[in-house]
Amino acid sequence: SRIKITGEEGENTISVRVEDDGKGIPDDMKEKVFERSYSDESSHGTGMGAYLVKMIAQACEGDATVKDSQLGGARFDVILNKV
C-alpha cells in the first residue's frame, strides 16, 4: 500500500493532504467516517481518528474532507486558516 502526504500554503490557508492507493471509501460512507465512533467491519480502529481531526480542524475555523484519491484509494484534506 502506498501513502502520499503533501502540504500546501495558500494566501489565507494551509492544507495537508493524506492519500493512499487502498480500497477507498464508498461515496455513501464518506461523510460517515467523520462521525464519532464510526468504524467499518474491516478496520481495527476505534472510529475516533477522522472524527477528532475534523473536530480539531473546525475548532480552528478550518475543515476536513474526504474524497477519492487519484492513487485509487481515499484522500483526506485538512484545511486550516492562517492566523
C-alpha positions in Angstrom: 0.0 0.0 0.0 1.3 3.5 -0.9 0.6 6.6 1.2 1.3 10.1 0.0 1.4 13.2 2.3 1.6 16.7 0.9 1.2 20.2 2.2 0.3 23.4 0.6 0.3 27.0 1.7 -2.3 29.3 0.1 -2.8 33.0 0.6 -5.0 32.5 3.6 -4.9 28.8 4.3 -2.6 25.9 5.0 -3.7 22.4 3.9 -2.4 18.9 4.5 -3.4 16.1 2.2 -3.1 12.4 3.0 -4.0 9.9 0.3 -3.4 6.2 -0.4 -3.9 3.5 -3.1 -6.1 1.3 -0.9 -9.6 0.1 -1.3 -11.1 3.6 -0.9 -14.3 4.7 0.8 -17.7 4.3 -1.0 -19.5 7.6 -1.7 -22.3 6.8 0.7 -19.9 6.3 3.5 -17.6 9.3 3.0 -19.4 11.7 5.5 -19.9 8.8 8.0 -16.2 8.4 8.5 -16.3 11.8 10.4 -18.9 10.5 12.8 -17.9 9.7 16.4 -17.0 6.0 16.8 -17.7 5.2 13.1 -15.8 2.1 12.1 -16.4 -0.4 9.3 -16.1 -4.2 9.8 -12.7 -4.3 8.1 -10.9 -1.7 10.2 -9.3 -2.3 13.6 -9.6 1.2 15.0 -11.8 2.9 17.5 -13.5 5.1 14.9 -12.2 8.3 16.6 -9.4 9.4 14.3 -11.2 11.1 11.4 -13.8 12.4 13.9 -11.1 14.1 16.1 -9.3 15.5 13.1 -12.5 17.2 11.8 -13.4 18.5 15.3 -9.9 20.0 15.8 -9.9 21.5 12.3 -13.4 23.0 12.8 -12.3 24.4 16.2 -9.5 26.2 14.4 -12.1 27.5 11.8 -11.0 25.0 9.2 -12.4 21.7 7.9 -11.5 18.2 7.0 -12.9 16.4 3.9 -12.6 13.0 2.2 -12.8 12.1 -1.5 -11.4 9.7 -4.0 -7.7 9.7 -4.5 -6.1 9.8 -7.9 -3.9 6.9 -6.5 -7.0 4.8 -6.3 -7.9 4.9 -2.6 -9.1 7.7 -0.3 -7.9 11.3 0.1 -8.2 13.3 3.3 -7.7 17.0 3.2 -7.3 19.2 6.3 -7.6 22.9 5.6 -6.8 25.5 8.2 -7.0 29.2 8.1 -3.8 31.1 8.7 -3.8 33.3 11.8 
